[in-house]
Structures are given as C-alpha cells and as structure tokens.
Amino acid sequence: MTFRKYLVLGGVTFFAATGDSFLSHGMRQVGSVSLHQLSTVILAVLNPSVALGILFLLGFFLCYTTALSWADLTYVLPASSLGYVLLALMAKFWLHEHIASTRWLGIFLISVGVGFVTRGPALTGNPSAGNDLGNREPALSRMEQ
C-alpha cells in the first residue's frame, strides 16, 4: 500500500474522531433537541462546535469514499476503527469523560482485531461476479501516483 493510501486511511480515522468529539462538545452546550421542534435542530447546527464537527465529518466522508474507491468495505471499515482509540483519548482528555476499564478493554480488542484484518489484501476479487475491478482501476492508478 502506498503512502497516500495510508494518509487517506489516517484521514478517515482523524476526521471521524475529531468530528464526533466536536459534535459531542457542541451538543453539550446546546442541550436537548427534538425533531418535533426543528428550530432547536437549526440552532444546534449554528453552534460553532457543532458546525466544526460537521465540517470534520465532511472531511471524513471524502476520505472514506476515496478509500472505498480502491479497497473493499471489509478492509476500510476495520482499518478506520482505529479511530475508537483516538476518540477515547479525545473523550478522556478533552471532553473529560470517564472511560471504564471494560471500555478500554473493548477498544484494545478492537485494535487487535484490526491488526488481523489489515494483514489481508485491501481489495479482493469476487469470482462469481466477474471481478468488478474495472470500475476501480482509474482510482487505484490515481492513488498509486
């Protein structure tokens, strides 16, 4: 895998964890919202932390779709789950949340599982579907450059 591909996967992890953290921080400031009162939802989006969280999550979406253009979902999703570690650290040290030892154990087990998944190929063929690699080759060649 190329350095650019690692950067894309790193972007998925970073943007997701940071966006979720900003959303959480902003929603703590906003308080409870209801879909029955759309004005509360609109006011929540106007909160600077919520708006920043949405921007980071847009960055996540861009990186995520880029990664899916050259790798299988079963590779990208586990590889991006390393964001759980980053998210837990941000929640503990920035949002000052208490994280129980059982959650730390769960995060550790997820990280170990990710190690197993990322050892395999990023893109596998499907012999019964005629191997749909033709649609992915242009994106793959752009990422290789």
C-alpha positions as CSV (number, residue, x, y, z in Angstrom):
1,M,0.0,0.0,0.0
2,T,1.3,3.5,-0.9
3,F,1.9,6.3,1.5
4,R,-1.0,8.3,0.0
5,K,-3.4,5.4,0.8
6,Y,-2.1,5.4,4.4
7,L,-2.8,9.1,4.5
8,V,-6.4,8.6,3.3
9,L,-7.0,5.9,6.0
10,G,-5.4,8.2,8.6
11,G,-7.7,11.0,7.4
12,V,-10.7,8.7,7.9
13,T,-9.6,8.0,11.4
14,F,-8.7,11.6,12.3
15,F,-11.7,13.3,10.7
16,A,-14.2,10.9,12.2
17,A,-12.9,11.1,15.8
18,T,-12.4,14.8,15.7
19,G,-15.8,15.5,14.1
20,D,-17.6,13.3,16.6
21,S,-15.7,15.0,19.5
22,F,-16.7,18.5,18.3
23,L,-20.3,17.3,17.8
24,S,-20.4,16.0,21.4
25,H,-18.8,19.2,22.8
26,G,-21.3,21.4,20.9
27,M,-24.3,19.3,21.8
28,R,-23.4,19.6,25.5
29,Q,-23.5,23.3,25.1
30,V,-26.8,23.3,23.1
31,G,-28.7,20.8,25.2
32,S,-31.6,18.6,24.2
33,V,-33.1,19.0,20.7
34,S,-36.2,17.5,19.2
35,L,-37.2,16.8,15.6
36,H,-40.7,18.0,16.6
37,Q,-39.2,21.4,17.1
38,L,-37.0,22.0,14.0
39,S,-35.8,25.4,15.3
40,T,-33.8,23.6,18.0
41,V,-32.1,21.5,15.4
42,I,-31.3,24.5,13.3
43,L,-29.9,26.4,16.4
44,A,-27.8,23.4,17.2
45,V,-26.2,23.4,13.8
46,L,-25.4,27.1,14.2
47,N,-23.3,26.3,17.3
48,P,-19.6,26.8,16.4
49,S,-18.6,23.4,17.8
50,V,-21.4,21.5,16.1
51,A,-20.7,23.3,12.8
52,L,-17.0,22.5,13.1
53,G,-17.9,18.9,13.9
54,I,-20.0,18.7,10.7
55,L,-17.1,20.1,8.7
56,F,-14.7,17.5,10.1
57,L,-17.3,14.8,9.3
58,L,-17.5,16.0,5.8
59,G,-13.7,15.5,5.6
60,F,-14.3,12.0,7.0
61,F,-16.8,11.3,4.2
62,L,-14.5,12.5,1.5
63,C,-11.6,10.3,2.8
64,Y,-14.0,7.4,3.4
65,T,-15.4,7.4,-0.2
66,T,-11.9,7.8,-1.6
67,A,-10.8,4.7,0.4
68,L,-13.8,2.8,-0.8
69,S,-12.9,3.5,-4.4
70,W,-9.7,1.4,-4.1
71,A,-10.5,-1.0,-1.2
72,D,-13.2,-3.3,0.0
73,L,-15.6,-2.2,2.7
74,T,-14.4,-5.1,4.8
75,Y,-11.0,-3.6,4.7
76,V,-11.7,0.1,5.1
77,L,-14.2,-0.1,7.9
78,P,-12.0,-2.1,10.3
79,A,-8.9,0.0,9.3
80,S,-10.9,3.1,10.2
81,S,-12.0,1.7,13.5
82,L,-8.6,2.6,15.0
83,G,-10.5,5.9,15.4
84,Y,-12.0,4.4,18.5
85,V,-8.6,4.7,20.2
86,L,-8.3,8.3,19.2
87,L,-11.9,9.1,20.1
88,A,-11.5,7.5,23.5
89,L,-8.4,9.6,24.1
90,M,-10.1,12.8,23.0
91,A,-13.2,12.0,25.1
92,K,-11.0,11.4,28.2
93,F,-8.6,14.3,27.9
94,W,-10.6,17.0,26.0
95,L,-14.2,16.2,27.0
96,H,-13.2,14.9,30.4
97,E,-15.4,11.8,30.2
98,H,-14.8,8.9,32.5
99,I,-14.0,5.7,30.5
100,A,-14.5,2.5,32.4
101,S,-11.8,-0.2,32.2
102,T,-14.2,-2.5,30.3
103,R,-14.4,0.1,27.5
104,W,-10.6,0.4,27.4
105,L,-10.5,-3.4,27.1
106,G,-13.1,-3.3,24.3
107,I,-11.0,-0.7,22.5
108,F,-7.9,-2.8,22.9
109,L,-9.7,-5.9,21.5
110,I,-11.0,-3.9,18.5
111,S,-7.4,-2.7,17.8
112,V,-6.1,-6.3,17.9
113,G,-8.8,-7.4,15.5
114,V,-7.9,-4.5,13.2
115,G,-4.4,-5.9,13.1
116,F,-5.7,-9.2,11.8
117,V,-7.9,-7.6,9.1
118,T,-5.3,-5.2,7.7
119,R,-2.9,-8.0,7.1
120,G,-5.0,-9.3,4.3
121,P,-5.4,-7.7,0.8
122,A,-7.2,-4.3,0.6
123,L,-9.1,-5.4,-2.5
124,T,-10.4,-8.9,-3.1
125,G,-12.0,-10.2,-6.3
126,N,-15.4,-11.8,-6.5
127,P,-15.1,-14.7,-9.0
128,S,-18.9,-15.2,-9.3
129,A,-19.4,-11.5,-10.2
130,G,-16.8,-11.4,-12.9
131,N,-14.4,-9.4,-10.7
132,D,-15.6,-5.8,-10.8
133,L,-12.1,-4.4,-10.7
134,G,-12.6,-2.5,-14.0
135,N,-14.5,0.3,-12.1
136,R,-11.8,0.7,-9.5
137,E,-8.7,0.8,-11.7
138,P,-8.7,4.5,-12.5
139,A,-9.0,5.4,-8.8
140,L,-6.3,2.9,-8.0
141,S,-3.9,4.3,-10.6
142,R,-4.5,7.8,-9.3
143,M,-3.7,6.7,-5.7
144,E,-0.5,5.0,-6.8
145,Q,0.9,8.2,-8.2
